[in-house]
């Protein structure tokens, strides 16, 4: 007989073209009067400046210091900036790096986050945080880091390069795929993952082919949000492997994309129900091959060596994963990890 526990976190979602203009209204709704805007340098900072302008007197400035994987020193600098500004809330404007830094600050301070995502990875919809310390990425879950409000504005994604759209979309697809066999899956997470996969299968190739396709952009944002919500279930080989690779400095989204077909093929051999759901969503009897073919169509790196993976680190990575005693949907041994890495490299 089926058995599960489904725990739902409260989160407000505002989705509309032009929704960026509502950030001040949403900050007021949360009772915030001293908001620090967190972003990456460059284009992220330009978006951050727009947010500061909209917030006007409600803003205490822009901290454009976010970088990929949230190194410990970057997290400490962000925390210092929030405390120096006496901030009572955060706006994370941009992709996973900005949202990740805001989460690191919120974890120490309890400050509420308004997330304005510009990519499709779905991290804005999770209570998962990650900080890199040396060669290891430490991840965990904490209700304090769950953004209180998400503002989705498809207009903000129109300038997103095809490579970033593809990589962040594949990252989100990895969330969905793993949720089909994860411990803790529920009828709700399975349904959301299926819907997200269906939308991505149709709209992500369209976005990569034509970045000006507003409808496809919107569909991918919806799919990204759904993909994030399914991460309430436990992580398995796909995510744990991506996190270990991230600790070695590999870009997170690209690493997810590259290993996904290989992890999928390994796990679906022991997950017939997951295979059936993926086959239906992708319209293919061989879901791993369908995902591999999608990856081949996209202008992103295709092999781990293309993003800087040192094959000499294979034993280290395999040992790190094997030590985590992954059991679902099948046990993972050192030899299994080496085989997946070899196939992806």
C-alpha positions in Angstrom: 0.0 0.0 0.0 1.2 3.5 -0.8 2.7 5.5 2.1 4.2 9.0 2.1 4.6 12.3 4.0 4.1 15.5 2.0 5.3 18.7 3.7 4.4 22.0 2.0 6.3 25.2 2.7 4.6 28.5 2.4 5.8 30.6 -0.5 4.2 33.4 -2.6 4.7 33.3 -6.4 4.1 36.4 -8.6 4.3 35.5 -12.3 3.7 38.0 -15.1 5.5 39.9 -17.8 6.7 43.1 -16.2 6.4 41.7 -12.7 9.8 43.2 -11.8 7.9 46.5 -11.2 6.1 44.9 -8.3 9.1 44.2 -6.2 8.5 47.3 -4.0 4.9 46.2 -3.4 6.1 42.8 -2.4 8.7 44.1 -0.1 6.0 46.3 1.6 3.8 43.3 1.9 6.5 41.6 3.9 6.9 44.7 6.1 10.4 45.4 4.8 12.0 48.9 5.0 15.7 48.2 4.7 16.3 45.8 1.8 19.7 44.7 0.6 19.8 43.7 -3.1 22.1 40.8 -3.9 23.4 40.1 -7.4 26.4 39.0 -9.4 28.8 41.5 -11.0 28.2 42.6 -14.6 24.8 42.0 -16.1 23.6 40.8 -12.7 24.6 44.1 -11.1 22.7 46.0 -13.8 19.5 44.1 -12.9 20.4 44.8 -9.2 20.6 48.5 -9.9 17.1 48.4 -11.5 15.8 46.7 -8.4 17.4 49.3 -6.1 15.8 52.0 -8.2 12.4 50.5 -7.9 12.7 50.0 -4.2 13.9 53.6 -3.8 13.9 54.6 -0.1 13.2 51.0 0.9 16.7 49.9 -0.4 19.9 50.0 1.6 22.0 49.3 -1.4 23.4 46.7 -3.8 25.8 43.9 -2.9 27.0 42.6 -6.3 29.5 40.0 -5.0 27.7 36.7 -5.8 29.7 34.0 -7.6 29.1 30.4 -8.5 29.1 27.8 -5.7 29.1 30.5 -2.9 32.6 30.2 -1.7 32.9 30.6 2.1 34.7 33.9 1.8 31.9 35.2 -0.5 29.3 34.1 1.9 31.1 35.9 4.8 31.4 39.1 2.7 27.7 39.0 1.9 26.8 38.5 5.6 29.0 41.4 6.6 27.4 43.6 4.0 23.9 42.8 5.3 24.9 43.4 8.9 26.7 46.7 8.0 23.5 47.9 6.2 21.3 46.8 9.1 19.1 45.1 6.4 15.8 43.7 7.4 15.3 41.7 4.1 17.0 40.6 0.9 16.2 40.7 -2.8 18.2 38.1 -4.8 18.2 39.3 -8.4 19.6 36.9 -11.0 20.5 33.2 -11.3 21.5 30.6 -8.9 24.6 32.4 -7.7 22.7 35.4 -6.4 20.0 33.3 -4.9 22.6 31.0 -3.3 24.4 34.0 -1.7 21.1 35.4 -0.4 20.4 32.0 1.2 23.8 31.9 2.8 23.1 35.3 4.4 19.5 34.3 5.4 20.8 31.1 7.1 22.8 33.2 9.5 20.4 36.1 10.0 16.9 34.8 9.3 16.3 37.6 6.9 13.4 37.0 4.5 14.3 36.7 0.8 12.4 37.9 -2.3 13.9 36.0 -5.3 13.8 37.4 -8.8 15.2 34.5 -10.9 16.5 35.0 -14.4 17.4 31.4 -15.2 15.5 28.1 -15.1 17.4 26.1 -12.4 14.6 26.4 -9.8 16.8 27.0 -6.7 14.5 29.9 -5.7 11.7 27.3 -4.9 13.8 25.3 -2.4 15.1 25.3 1.1 18.5 23.9 -0.1 21.6 25.9 0.5 25.2 25.2 -0.5 28.6 26.7 0.4 32.0 25.7 -1.0 34.8 25.4 1.5 38.1 24.3 -0.1 37.5 21.3 -2.4 34.2 20.4 -0.9 30.7 21.8 -1.3 28.6 21.6 1.8 24.9 21.4 1.2 21.9 21.2 3.5 18.3 22.2 4.1 17.0 25.0 6.3 13.6 26.6 6.3 15.2 30.0 6.9 16.7 30.1 3.4 13.4 29.4 1.6 12.5 32.6 -0.3 9.3 34.0 1.0 8.3 35.4 -2.4 9.3 34.6 -5.9 8.8 37.2 -8.7 8.9 35.6 -12.1 9.2 38.0 -15.0 9.7 36.3 -18.4 10.9 39.7 -19.8 14.0 39.4 -17.7 15.1 36.2 -19.5 14.9 37.6 -23.1 18.6 38.5 -23.1 19.7 35.2 -21.6 22.3 33.5 -24.0 21.3 30.2 -25.5 24.1 28.4 -23.6 22.8 29.7 -20.2 19.2 28.9 -21.1 20.2 25.4 -22.1 22.4 24.7 -19.1 20.0 26.0 -16.5 17.1 24.2 -18.2 19.1 20.9 -18.1 19.9 21.6 -14.4 16.1 21.8 -13.7 15.4 18.7 -15.8 17.9 16.9 -13.6 15.7 17.8 -10.6 12.7 16.3 -12.2 14.4 13.1 -13.4 15.8 12.4 -10.0 12.5 13.1 -8.3 11.0 10.1 -10.1 13.0 7.6 -8.1 13.9 9.6 -5.0 13.1 8.5 -1.5 10.3 10.7 -0.2 8.5 11.1 -3.5 4.8 11.7 -3.3 1.9 11.8 -5.8 2.3 15.6 -5.8 6.0 15.7 -6.5 5.6 13.0 -9.2 2.8 15.0 -10.9 4.8 18.3 -10.7 7.9 16.6 -12.1 6.0 15.1 -15.0 4.4 18.5 -15.8 7.8 20.3 -15.7 9.3 17.6 -17.9 6.5 18.0 -20.5 7.0 21.7 -20.6 10.7 21.6 -20.8 10.7 18.9 -23.6 8.6 21.2 -25.7 9.8 24.7 -24.8 13.5 24.5 -23.9 14.6 23.6 -27.5 12.4 26.4 -28.7 14.1 28.9 -26.3 17.5 27.8 -27.4 16.6 28.1 -31.1 14.9 31.5 -30.6 15.7 33.4 -27.4 13.0 36.0 -28.3 10.2 33.5 -28.0 8.3 35.0 -25.1 5.8 32.2 -24.8 8.5 29.6 -24.6 10.5 31.7 -22.1 7.4 31.8 -19.9 6.9 28.1 -20.2 10.4 27.4 -19.2 10.1 29.6 -16.1 7.0 27.8 -15.1 8.8 24.5 -15.6 11.8 25.7 -13.6 9.6 26.7 -10.7 7.9 23.3 -10.7 11.3 21.6 -10.9 12.4 23.4 -7.8 9.3 22.4 -5.8 10.1 18.7 -6.3 13.4 19.1 -4.6 11.6 18.7 -1.3 12.4 15.0 -1.8 15.8 13.6 -1.0 18.7 13.8 -3.4 20.4 10.8 -5.0 23.3 10.1 -7.2 22.6 12.9 -9.7 22.7 15.7 -7.2 25.3 14.3 -4.9 27.6 13.8 -7.8 27.0 17.3 -9.1 27.7 18.8 -5.7 31.0 16.9 -5.4 32.0 18.0 -8.9 31.1 21.6 -7.9 33.5 21.4 -4.9 36.2 20.7 -7.5 35.2 24.0 -9.2 33.2 22.6 -12.1 30.2 24.8 -13.2 27.1 23.4 -11.5 24.5 23.6 -14.3 26.9 22.3 -17.0 28.0 19.4 -14.7 24.3 18.5 -14.1 23.6 18.5 -17.9 26.6 16.4 -18.8 26.2 13.6 -16.2 22.4 13.4 -16.5 22.1 11.0 -19.4 24.6 8.6 -17.8 23.1 8.7 -14.3 19.6 8.3 -15.9 20.6 5.2 -17.8 22.3 3.7 -14.7 19.3 4.3 -12.4 16.4 3.6 -14.8 17.7 0.0 -15.0 16.2 -0.4 -11.4 13.3 2.0 -11.7 10.6 0.8 -14.1 7.9 3.2 -12.8 10.3 6.2 -13.2 11.1 5.0 -16.7 7.5 4.9 -17.7 6.8 8.4 -16.4 9.9 9.8 -18.2 9.0 8.0 -21.4 5.6 9.5 -21.4 6.8 13.0 -20.6 9.6 12.9 -23.3 7.7 10.9 -25.9 10.4 8.3 -26.1 10.8 4.6 -25.0 14.4 5.3 -24.2 14.4 8.4 -21.8 18.2 8.3 -21.3 18.8 8.5 -25.0 16.2 11.2 -25.4 18.0 13.3 -22.8 21.3 12.7 -24.4 19.9 13.8 -27.8 18.6 16.9 -26.2 22.0 17.7 -24.8 23.6 17.2 -28.2 21.4 19.8 -29.7 22.4 22.5 -27.2 25.4 24.9 -27.4 26.9 23.8 -24.1 29.9 21.5 -23.2 29.2 17.8 -23.8 31.9 16.2 -21.7 33.2 16.7 -18.2 36.7 17.2 -19.6 35.3 20.2 -21.5 34.5 22.0 -18.2 37.8 21.2 -16.5 37.3 17.8 -14.9 40.7 16.2 -14.1 40.4 12.4 -14.7 43.0 12.0 -11.9 40.2 13.1 -9.5 38.0 10.2 -10.5 38.9 8.0 -7.5 38.4 11.0 -5.1 34.9 11.7 -6.5 34.0 8.0 -6.5 35.1 7.6 -2.9 33.1 10.7 -1.8 29.9 9.4 -3.4 30.3 5.8 -2.3 30.8 7.0 1.3 27.3 8.5 1.2 25.7 5.1 0.9 23.1 5.9 -1.8 20.5 3.1 -2.0 17.7 4.5 -4.2 16.8 3.3 -6.7 19.8 1.0 -6.5 23.0 0.9 -4.4 25.9 2.9 -5.7 29.5 1.5 -5.4 32.8 3.0 -6.3 32.9 1.1 -9.6 29.5 2.4 -10.5 30.6 6.0 -10.0 33.8 5.5 -12.0 31.7 4.0 -14.9 29.3 7.0 -14.9 32.2 9.5 -14.8 34.1 7.6 -17.5 31.1 7.7 -19.7 30.6 11.4 -19.1 34.2 12.3 -19.6 
